[in-house]
Amino acid sequence: MSQQSSMHFYLNWAKERIDEMDAALASFEVKTGQAKAESKVKTDQLLSDLTKHRDAFQARLKTQAEAGEAAWASARTDLERQWAAFEAQVKTYFEGAGKQLELQQSTFRDLAAAQGKAWREAADKFREAAGKVAAARTVDLDAALAQMKSDASEAEARLQKLKQAGSESWSVLSAALAESRKSFDQANKAAWDALKGADPKS
């Protein structure tokens, strides 16, 4: 589960960045449509550059989506660098574009909305995964408990038969007790392993 949760972390992290990139691109695309000829060239170039950054980020993400957790650790550094380049280019544009307060505010609102959406989606994914784990653990716990009760009934029945027979030697009775203890220990371990989320068979 820890590897799966780490992968979810990386995927959520990357998706949030892509959502922000898409929101920034959408915001600039609106600006391009409204721009005058001299600033249109600048905005078109910005859009082209930002789209390349976003596409490279997505391509790297797709490559890593099939890789293991160890590959994600090294890829994350590259993805962070690509994200920083995208962010820096947006910042440079706003610093060099003069007083475009309306575009800055619009872009900020779009990015904030993208972040909010990403947070909600990540929380929903986490809730869903936690629900599956809880449901799976409940099934495991119920199964372990049922097995423990079944094993206890069988052991009790065997011991009851031996008690009623009364003529068995101590070695037979002792062996029955040892077998019952062994069954109890196995059932107890399985139940606690299920409670901890470990594989009861290991």
CORPE-V556669 format. One record per run of one state. SS is the DSSP state (alpha for helix, beta for strand, coil for the rest). FROM is the first residue (numbers start at 0). TO is the last residue. If there is no record, write none. Layout:
{{SS	FROM	TO} {SS	FROM	TO}}
This chain:
{{coil	0	0} {alpha	1	33} {coil	34	35} {alpha	36	64} {coil	65	67} {alpha	68	95} {coil	96	99} {alpha	100	164} {coil	165	168} {alpha	169	195} {coil	196	201}}
